[in-house]
Amino acid sequence: MFREVKQNWHFEHPPKKCKEGVYVQVYIVMAMKALTTAFLKWQEVQSKDEARGKETTWLMYRRKLKVINQHQLIVFIGK
């Protein structure tokens, strides 16, 4: 079964070793499609929240913080 997972696979030419290999490949493709769809929907929600002015993700927060603090200077006085 795992040998079939490692094979290159196209919709027109599924692996010919056994039907279990085709099932594994179909499940993997369906799982990747579901993950991609979930990520795209999450990304859409994040961009809408950012447009409303909400803090959304850590990277967006860090980017905004960097812009706010880019012109500040720390001066150390000492020996």
C-alpha positions, 0 to 999 in steps of 0.5 A: 500500500505504501509503495503506491503512495510514493508513485507519481499520479495523475487523474488520467493515469492512476497507479496500476499496482492495486485498487488500494493504491488508487483509494489511498491517492484519492483520499490524499487528494481529497484531504489536500483539497479540504486543507487548501479550501480551509486555508483559503477561507481562513485567509479571506476571514483574516483579510476582512478582519484586518480591513475592519481594523482588528488585529488578526495574526501574529505576523500582521501584528508584528508588521504593524508594530514595526511600522509604528516603532521604526523611527524611534531611537534608544539612547544609552548613557553610561560608561 
